Amino acid sequence: MTAGLRAALLLPALAALLTACQAGTDSQGAPDEGLAPQVRTVPVETIEYERRLRLPGVVKPGRRAVLSTRTSGTVRRVPVVAGDAVSSGRTLLEVESRDLEAALDAERLRRDAATAAAEKAERDVERLERLFADDLIALGRLEDARLLLEQRWGELAAARAAVQARRVGLDYARIRAPFDGIVSEVLADTGSFVGPGTPLLVLEDRDGFEVDAGVTQRTADRLGAGQPVTVSLPGAGRLYHGTLRAVIPALEEGGAGSLIRVAIEDDSAGLRPGQVVEVALPGGDPPRTAWRVPADAVFTTGQLHGVFLAVASADGATARLRWVELAPADSGRESHRVVLEGLAGGGRVIVGDATEHLRDGQSIRVAGEKPGDAGDPER
């Protein structure tokens, strides 16, 4: 049998086998295109929306102290490092103070001598008063003793003040924590020579935080202390509530507009000094009606945003596409989005992965609902 004759006999058989395989696949493996996809829906929530002005801000500790000394000398000891948590009154740094200690000892000796002299003058006055009462001495001698006693009292008071002054001077050689906090910077090492006013350490109170943000003068003019403000940490999904504490003119060189200072009222977990956050201020416009939907109800095509509404139809339910205008995303509620335009009629939106495959006007089956319960009929 020639090769051409063999091919002529095999081709009809192969075609029949392929047709049978395709028929089996269509009847068993392919999905039924006539079956409407099942979807989940949630009701559209109507809300009062107030436009917010969003600005970058920087987190600062509620209290921050740059510590220095009023004496000159060599740093003798630095018992803390950056990051240490310290309590109020703890010694953070010591300056060499042997000369101050010697001066304090000298003043103490003068005070002790003045105390002894004053006590002797008191005894002399008491003795002379008894003699004067018995007419054994003249009045002038008693008056001289009383004047000497007043002089000794004055010398004793001056000596005590000198001792106190030396103690204060010695205390300046030991830098102590003025409040409970975190040592954020240590600016001097052991052996360094320091003078009055030299910054040596930075202490921060991180139990409370503030946020500073720059605003234009027009915005500053409509803000006032006590207004509620929200602060969000980008990427963390955390929203903090705060209060506008002050509006501060930007008076530094090159400054323009104003600076607002916001006190964080919530638990400040997650915040750290130096973080950049988003501050949301009242936008100045009156509240308006808007709609809130789950974030997974919204899909994006290019620069357009859309949702699918489930609406009742004669055959059950239909997916209807609505192009919408969204408010800026609120990082504090990333699970929801606010729709400004496009959902005036409300209804129920389709959520989940089904939105990626739906077409406008496609028949759908709403999970958990009977036909006709999906939403308002189409108009």
Secondary structure, 3 states (H helix, E strand, C coil): CCHHHHHHHHHHHHHHHHHHHHHHHHHHCCCCCCCCCEEEEEECEEEEECCEEEEEEEEEEEEEEEECCCCCEEEEECCCCCCCEECCCCEEEEECCHHHHHHHHHHHHHHHHHHHHHHHHHHHHHHHHHHHHCCCCCHHHHHHHHHHHHHHHHHHHHHHHHHHHHHHHHHCCEEECCCCEEEEEECCCCCCEECCCCCCEEEEEEEEEEEEEEECHHHHHCCCCCCEEEEEECCCCEEEEEEEEEEEECCCCCCCCEEEEEEECCCCCCCCCCCEEEEEEECCCCCEEEEEEEHHHCEEECCEEEEEEEEEECCEEEEEEEEEEECCCCHHHCCEEEEEECCCCCCEEEECHHHHCCCCCCECEECCCCCCCCCCECC
